[in-house]
Amino acid sequence: MEERTGGVAEDTASWNTMISGYAQIGLMGEARMMFLAMPEKNTVSWSAMVSGYVACGDLDSAVEYFYAATVKSVITWTAMITGYMKFGRVESAEKLFQEMSQKTLVTWNAMIAGYVDNSRAEDGLKLFKTMLETGAKPNAVSLTSVLLGCSNLSALQLGRQVHQLVCKSPLSSDTTAGTSLVSMYSKCGELKDASKLFLQIQRKDLVSWNTMISGYAQHGAGEKALELFDAMKNDGMKPDWITFVAVFLACNHAGFVDLGVQYFDAMIRDYGIEARPEHYACMVDLLGRRGRLSEAKDLIKSMPFKPHPAIFGTLLGACRIHKNLDLAEFAAKNLLALDPSSATGYVQLANIYAAQNRWEHVARIRRSMKDNNVVKAPGYSWIEIKSVVHEFRSSDRLHPELVSIHKKLNELEKKMKMAGYIPDLEFALHDVEEELKEQLLLWHSEKLAIAFGLLKVPLGVPIRVFKNLRVCGDCHTAIKYISAIEGREIIVRDTTRFHHFKDGSCSCSDYCVEDVYGYDGDDELQRLMESEKVIDFSCGHLSAC
């Protein structure tokens, strides 16, 4: 009897090996035939089928096999949770997770990573704390997801607590964990800490180098980024296409146009790397911001593949800077032809018309947006105070300290004007009286966040503000004045880079000032108000969990 049972087990294992092999290379038809022909199936068999269908993008079949499984293990449940998260069905994943009687670290990791990947980082971080409370010990996968969540939310204090966990664990010398920390500190505005941690990584891989080069680029430290690129090559590390995206960003943010063109040619000629849409987008932005619009247009025409909508969006932004209406209309037409549902083309072109006081064109574009159900993403900014992320956006009047924030802004406006600040009404894109335009500018979300930071952040500590769109030109000028008047260092991260304001100057040297694409004033006109959403992570320190 024992001998026969062993034979059946070995036979089942062989079938499972074949099924898993087919599933791993995407041959689900063959895997299915093997599965149906199996004389006896176990939990490994069902898990292989669920995981295989998830990997090849057939969620419906994965769900079918999951619920048909006669035996389910933690592996089967986790595979299905991963599948739901992969396809954005977060609620379905949550339901399965709650129904599980037994959870492994892999299950926790799948849920945390799924939350982060689906733009619900706050839920991922809260679940991580819950996981720690159960006594589960995080691994490199756990911490990588959590640190990415901290980066997405710019939750620096929570990121520091995760760093403490890493230092107290065997992961302190792990390359993946170290690189994740470098990325977190860089994206949260702590470039010095990121640089120190990078130097401490003993076995740097390509991801480590790319992360640090990209960090320097995002902070406008173009020369340091390119120096590190040379050091990477001298260390025997071969760059990949991601490396060159970081290199082009470094050249862009530092204004090294000709050098960027040289690197672009070298990437193709010397390294045999084919230019991808990401590379072309960087180059179009690099050329466009310097006014070399014809070259940017020619580069788009020379692309060996169909342009991505973002390419024309980038060209459109450059046209706004240099007031080239004809080329702007060309870019907008192509952008909307490729992506009619995108608000970018409408908003950019409307901004260009508004800057030239062509309000009838602005009204026509807004009507077109309404008729086509195109909705512009609202602009918002956020700041972390004592492990609480405060998110400012156009909404209602619910913030408990709204009076203090507005009072601080009004005081700042008076001091700025005495120092020579003149509101740039070009960035108040509405056909209204100048007084109302000034008020609209004063209540941009980044100004509200900075005013709140001035009220809450201790002297000597930098004020870090993050924005989901680019900083507009008026805000950029105003923040320079605020940094000088208040004697504070203010760090603002927008969608393209970090701006370090200190003593009346910005690290970008005014090279990367917003082209109004990121304007967030439409909702302000309707409400003349910004409120805030508060995400609270202050439920205890991670090191104490």
C-alpha positions in Angstrom: 0.0 0.0 0.0 2.8 2.4 0.9 4.6 1.5 -2.2 1.6 2.2 -4.4 0.9 5.6 -2.7 4.5 6.7 -3.3 4.2 5.8 -6.9 1.0 7.9 -7.3 2.7 10.8 -5.6 5.7 10.6 -7.9 3.4 10.3 -10.9 1.4 13.4 -9.8 4.6 15.3 -9.3 5.7 14.5 -12.8 2.4 15.8 -14.2 2.7 18.9 -12.2 6.2 19.5 -13.5 4.9 19.3 -17.0 1.9 21.6 -16.3 4.1 24.2 -14.6 6.6 24.1 -17.4 4.0 24.8 -20.1 2.4 27.5 -17.9 5.7 29.3 -17.3 6.3 29.7 -21.1 2.7 30.7 -21.8 1.5 27.5 -23.4 -1.7 27.3 -21.5 -3.5 25.2 -24.1 -1.0 22.4 -23.6 -1.0 23.0 -19.8 -4.8 22.6 -19.8 -4.7 19.4 -21.8 -2.2 17.9 -19.4 -4.3 19.1 -16.4 -7.5 17.5 -17.8 -5.6 14.2 -18.5 -4.2 14.0 -15.0 -5.4 10.9 -13.1 -5.1 12.7 -9.8 -4.8 16.4 -9.1 -3.5 18.1 -6.0 -3.2 21.7 -4.8 0.0 22.2 -6.8 -1.8 21.3 -10.0 -4.6 23.9 -9.4 -2.1 26.6 -8.3 -0.1 26.1 -11.5 -3.2 26.6 -13.6 -4.3 29.7 -11.7 -0.8 31.2 -11.8 -0.4 30.4 -15.5 -3.6 32.0 -16.6 -2.8 35.1 -14.5 0.7 35.4 -16.0 -0.7 35.2 -19.6 -3.4 37.7 -18.9 -6.5 35.5 -18.9 -8.1 36.5 -15.6 -11.5 34.9 -16.4 -9.9 31.4 -16.8 -7.8 32.0 -13.6 -11.0 32.7 -11.7 -12.8 29.7 -13.2 -10.0 27.3 -12.1 -9.7 28.9 -8.7 -13.3 28.4 -7.8 -13.4 24.9 -9.5 -10.4 23.8 -7.4 -11.3 20.9 -5.2 -8.3 21.6 -2.9 -6.8 25.0 -2.3 -3.6 25.9 -0.5 -2.3 29.2 0.6 -0.4 29.2 -2.7 -3.6 28.9 -4.7 -5.3 31.7 -2.8 -2.2 34.0 -3.1 -2.0 33.3 -6.9 -5.6 34.5 -7.3 -5.0 37.6 -5.1 -2.0 38.4 -7.3 -4.2 38.0 -10.4 -7.0 40.3 -9.1 -4.4 43.0 -8.1 -2.7 42.7 -11.5 -5.9 43.5 -13.3 -7.0 46.3 -10.9 -9.7 44.3 -9.1 -8.6 45.4 -5.7 -11.9 44.8 -3.9 -12.0 41.2 -5.1 -8.5 40.7 -3.8 -9.4 42.2 -0.5 -12.4 39.8 -0.2 -10.2 36.8 -0.8 -7.6 38.1 1.6 -10.2 38.5 4.4 -11.6 35.0 3.8 -8.2 33.3 4.1 -7.8 31.5 7.4 -4.0 31.2 7.0 -1.7 33.8 5.5 2.0 33.5 4.6 4.5 36.3 4.1 4.0 35.8 0.4 0.3 36.5 0.8 0.9 39.7 2.8 3.5 40.8 0.2 1.1 40.2 -2.6 -1.6 42.4 -1.0 0.9 45.2 -0.1 2.5 45.3 -3.5 -1.0 45.2 -5.1 -2.2 48.2 -3.2 1.0 50.2 -4.1 0.7 49.2 -7.8 -2.9 50.2 -7.9 -2.2 53.7 -6.5 -3.5 52.9 -3.0 -0.2 53.2 -1.3 -1.7 54.4 2.0 -3.7 51.2 2.2 -0.5 49.2 1.5 1.4 51.0 4.3 -1.5 50.4 6.8 -1.6 46.7 5.9 2.2 46.5 6.4 1.7 47.8 10.0 -1.0 45.2 10.5 1.3 42.5 9.2 4.0 43.5 11.7 1.5 43.4 14.5 0.8 39.8 13.7 4.4 39.0 14.3 5.3 38.4 10.6 8.9 39.3 9.7 9.2 41.3 6.5 11.7 40.3 3.8 13.3 42.3 0.9 10.1 42.0 -1.2 8.0 43.4 1.7 10.3 46.4 2.3 10.7 47.1 -1.4 6.9 47.5 -1.8 6.6 49.5 1.4 9.4 51.9 0.4 7.9 52.4 -3.0 4.6 53.3 -1.2 6.5 55.8 1.0 8.0 57.2 -2.2 4.7 57.6 -3.9 3.2 59.3 -0.9 6.4 61.2 -0.1 6.1 59.8 3.5 9.6 60.5 4.6 9.2 59.9 8.3 7.6 56.5 7.7 10.4 55.7 5.2 12.9 56.5 7.9 11.2 54.0 10.3 11.3 51.3 7.5 15.0 52.1 7.2 15.4 51.4 10.9 13.8 48.0 10.3 16.2 47.3 7.6 19.2 48.2 9.7 18.0 45.8 12.5 17.5 42.9 10.1 19.7 40.6 8.0 18.7 42.8 5.0 21.1 45.6 6.0 23.6 44.4 3.4 21.0 43.3 0.8 21.5 45.1 -2.5 17.8 45.2 -3.3 16.8 46.6 0.0 19.7 49.2 -0.1 18.6 50.3 -3.6 15.0 50.7 -2.5 16.2 52.9 0.3 18.2 55.0 -2.1 15.1 55.4 -4.3 12.9 56.3 -1.3 15.2 59.0 0.1 15.7 60.5 -3.4 12.0 60.6 -4.2 11.3 62.1 -0.8 13.7 65.0 -1.4 16.7 63.7 0.7 19.3 63.5 -2.0 22.2 63.6 0.5 20.9 60.6 2.4 20.3 58.8 -0.9 23.9 59.4 -2.0 25.3 58.2 1.3 23.3 55.0 1.2 24.3 54.4 -2.4 28.0 54.5 -1.4 27.3 52.0 1.3 25.9 49.4 -1.1 28.8 46.9 -1.3 27.6 45.0 -4.4 26.0 47.6 -6.7 24.0 46.2 -9.6 22.7 48.0 -12.6 19.4 48.9 -10.8 21.5 50.5 -8.1 23.5 52.7 -10.5 20.4 53.6 -12.5 18.5 54.6 -9.3 21.2 57.0 -8.2 21.8 58.5 -11.6 18.1 59.1 -11.9 18.0 60.6 -8.4 20.7 63.2 -9.3 18.8 63.9 -12.6 15.5 64.5 -10.8 17.1 66.9 -8.4 18.7 68.9 -11.2 22.3 67.7 -10.3 23.1 67.0 -14.0 26.9 67.1 -13.6 26.8 64.7 -10.7 24.5 62.4 -12.7 26.9 62.3 -15.7 29.9 61.9 -13.4 28.2 58.8 -11.9 27.4 57.5 -15.3 31.1 57.6 -16.2 32.0 56.0 -12.9 29.5 53.2 -13.6 31.1 52.5 -17.0 34.6 52.6 -15.4 33.3 50.0 -12.9 32.6 47.7 -15.8 28.8 48.0 -15.7 27.2 48.2 -19.1 24.3 50.7 -19.3 20.9 49.7 -20.5 18.0 51.7 -22.0 16.8 52.8 -18.5 20.3 54.2 -17.8 20.0 56.4 -20.9 16.6 57.7 -19.9 18.2 58.9 -16.7 21.2 60.4 -18.6 18.8 62.3 -21.0 16.8 63.6 -18.0 20.1 64.8 -16.4 21.0 66.7 -19.6 17.4 68.1 -19.8 17.2 69.3 -16.3 20.7 70.8 -16.4 20.2 72.4 -19.9 23.0 70.3 -21.6 21.3 70.2 -25.0 24.2 69.5 -27.3 25.6 66.9 -24.8 22.3 65.2 -24.7 22.2 64.9 -28.5 25.7 63.4 -28.4 24.6 60.8 -25.8 21.6 60.0 -27.9 23.7 59.3 -30.9 26.2 57.3 -28.8 23.5 55.2 -27.3 22.5 53.9 -30.7 26.0 53.8 -32.3 28.2 52.7 -29.5 25.9 50.6 -27.3 23.6 49.2 -29.9 20.5 50.3 -27.9 17.5 51.1 -30.0 15.8 54.4 -29.1 12.5 53.8 -27.4 9.5 56.2 -27.0 10.9 57.3 -23.6 14.2 58.4 -25.1 12.5 60.3 -27.9 10.2 62.1 -25.3 13.3 63.2 -23.4 15.0 64.5 -26.5 11.9 66.3 -27.7 11.7 68.0 -24.3 15.4 68.7 -24.3 15.3 70.4 -27.7 11.9 72.1 -27.2 12.7 73.8 -24.0 15.8 75.4 -25.6 13.6 76.7 -28.5 14.9 74.3 -31.0 11.3 73.4 -32.0 12.1 72.6 -35.7 14.6 70.0 -34.6 12.2 68.6 -32.1 9.5 68.3 -34.8 12.0 66.7 -37.3 13.0 64.2 -34.6 9.4 63.2 -34.1 9.0 62.7 -37.9 12.2 60.5 -37.9 10.9 58.1 -35.3 10.8 54.5 -36.7 7.5 53.8 -34.9 4.1 55.6 -34.4 4.6 58.4 -31.9 3.2 58.1 -28.4 0.7 60.8 -27.4 3.1 62.0 -24.7 5.6 63.0 -27.5 3.2 65.5 -28.9 2.2 66.6 -25.4 5.9 67.4 -24.7 6.2 69.4 -28.0 3.0 71.2 -27.1 4.5 72.3 -23.7 7.6 73.6 -25.5 5.4 75.6 -27.9 3.7 77.2 -24.9 7.1 78.3 -23.5 8.2 79.9 -26.8 4.7 81.1 -27.9 4.7 79.2 -31.2 1.0 78.9 -31.9 1.2 77.3 -35.3 3.3 74.4 -34.1 1.2 74.2 -31.0 -1.9 73.6 -33.1 0.0 71.0 -35.1 1.0 69.2 -31.9 -2.4 69.4 -30.3 -4.1 68.1 -33.5 -1.8 65.0 -33.6 -2.1 64.5 -29.8 -5.9 64.5 -29.9 -5.9 62.2 -33.0 -3.9 59.6 -31.1 -5.7 60.0 -27.8 -9.1 61.9 -28.1 -9.9 61.2 -24.4 -6.8 62.8 -23.0 -7.2 66.2 -21.4 -3.6 67.2 -22.1 -4.1 68.4 -25.6 -7.2 70.4 -24.8 -5.7 72.0 -21.6 -2.3 72.8 -23.2 -3.9 74.5 -26.2 -6.4 76.3 -24.1 -3.6 77.6 -22.0 -1.8 78.9 -25.0 -4.9 80.7 -26.3 -5.6 82.1 -22.8 -2.0 83.5 -22.6 -2.8 85.4 -25.8 -6.2 86.6 -24.5 -8.0 84.6 -27.2 -10.8 83.8 -24.8 -13.3 82.7 -27.6 -10.9 79.9 -28.5 -10.6 78.9 -24.8 -14.3 78.8 -24.4 -14.6 76.7 -27.6 -12.0 74.2 -26.3 -13.7 73.9 -22.9 -17.1 73.3 -24.6 -15.5 70.6 -26.7 -14.0 69.0 -23.6 -17.5 69.0 -22.0 -19.2 67.6 -25.1 -16.6 64.8 -25.3 -16.7 64.0 -21.6 -13.0 64.9 -21.2 -12.1 65.6 -17.6 -8.9 67.3 -16.5 -7.2 65.8 -13.6 -7.3 68.3 -10.7 -4.1 69.7 -9.4 -3.2 69.0 -5.8 -0.2 69.3 -3.5 0.7 67.5 -0.3 3.1 67.8 2.7 4.0 65.4 5.5 3.8 66.8 9.1 4.7 64.4 11.9 3.9 61.2 9.9 0.6 62.7 8.6 0.3 63.5 4.9 -1.8 66.6 4.3 -3.2 66.7 0.7 -4.4 70.1 -0.6 -6.7 70.3 -3.5 -9.6 72.3 -4.9 -12.7 71.1 -2.9 -14.8 72.3 0.0 -14.0 74.4 3.1 -13.5 71.7 5.7 -9.9 72.3 6.8 -9.8 73.3 10.5 -6.9 75.6 10.0 -8.0 77.3 6.8 -8.2 80.7 8.4 -4.6 80.5 9.6 -3.4 79.3 6.2 -5.1 82.2 4.4 -3.9 84.7 6.9 -0.3 83.4 6.4 -0.7 83.6 2.6 -2.0 87.2 2.8 0.9 88.2 5.0 3.3 86.6 2.6 1.7 88.3 -0.4 2.2 91.8 1.2 5.8 91.0 2.0 6.5 89.6 -1.4 5.1 92.7 -3.2 7.2 95.0 -1.0 10.2 92.9 -2.1 9.4 93.4 -5.7 7.1 90.4 -6.5 4.6 91.0 -9.3 2.0 88.3 -9.8 2.3 86.8 -13.2 -1.4 87.0 -14.4 -0.5 85.0 -17.5 -0.9 81.9 -15.2 -4.4 82.9 -14.1 -6.0 81.6 -17.2 -9.5 83.0 -16.9 -11.2 86.1 -18.4 -11.9 87.7 -15.1 -10.8 90.9 -13.3 -7.1 91.2 -12.3 -7.9 91.3 -8.6 -9.7 87.9 -8.9 -6.8 86.6 -11.0 -4.4 87.5 -8.2 -6.5 85.7 -5.6 -6.7 82.6 -7.9 -2.9 82.6 -8.1 -2.5 83.1 -4.3 -4.5 80.0 -3.6 -2.7 77.5 -5.9 -2.3 74.2 -4.0 1.5 74.4 -3.7 1.2 77.9 -2.0 -1.3 76.6 0.4 0.9 73.6 1.3 3.9 75.8 1.8 1.9 78.2 4.0 0.8 75.3 6.1 4.4 74.1 6.3 5.6 77.5 7.5 3.1 77.2 10.3 4.0 73.7 11.3 7.6 72.7 10.3 10.2 73.8 12.9 12.8 76.4 11.9 15.9 74.8 10.4 14.0 71.9 8.9 13.4 72.0 5.1 9.7 72.3 4.0 9.0 69.6 1.5 6.0 69.9 -0.8 4.9 67.5 -3.5 2.6 68.2 -6.5 0.9 66.0 -9.0 1.4 68.5 -11.8 4.2 70.8 -12.7 4.8 74.0 -10.7 3.4 77.0 -12.6 5.7 80.0 -13.3 4.0 82.3 -10.9 4.3 79.8 -8.0 8.0 79.2 -8.9 8.7 83.0 -8.7 6.6 83.4 -5.5 8.4 80.5 -3.7 11.8 82.0 -4.5 10.6 85.2 -2.7 9.1 83.2 0.2 12.4 81.3 0.7 14.2 84.6 1.0 11.6 86.4 3.2 11.1 83.5 5.6 14.8 82.3 5.6 13.6 78.8 4.9 14.7 76.0 2.5 11.7 74.9 0.5 11.9 71.7 -1.6 9.1 71.2 -4.2 8.8 68.0 -6.2 6.5 68.2 -9.3 6.0 65.7 -12.0 9.4 66.3 -13.6 11.9 67.1 -11.0 12.8 68.6 -7.6 13.1 72.3 -7.1 15.3 73.3 -4.2 14.5 76.9 -3.1 16.9 78.8 -0.8 17.8 82.4 -0.3 15.7 83.5 -3.2 17.1 81.1 -5.8 16.0 77.8 -7.2 18.3 74.8 -8.1 16.8 74.7 -11.6 18.1 78.2 -12.3 14.6 78.9 -13.7 15.3 76.5 -16.6 12.4 74.1 -15.9 9.7 76.6 -15.1 6.2 75.4 -15.8 4.6 75.9 -19.2 1.1 76.1 -17.7 0.3 72.5 -18.5 0.1 71.8 -14.8 -2.2 74.7 -14.1 -4.7 73.8 -11.4 -7.0 76.8 -11.4 -10.3 75.7 -13.0 -11.6 74.3 -9.8 -10.4 77.3 -7.9 -12.5 79.6 -10.0 -15.6 77.6 -9.1 -14.9 77.4 -5.4 -12.2 80.0 -4.6 -11.1 77.4 -2.1 -8.7 74.6 -1.4 -9.3 72.1 1.3 -7.2 69.1 2.3 -7.5 65.4 2.7 -5.5 64.0 5.6 -3.8 60.6 5.4 -2.8 59.6 8.9 0.1 57.1 9.4 0.8 58.1 13.0 -0.5 54.9 14.6 2.7 54.0 16.2 6.3 53.6 15.1 7.2 50.6 13.0 10.2 49.9 15.1 7.9 49.4 18.1 5.5 47.0 16.3 
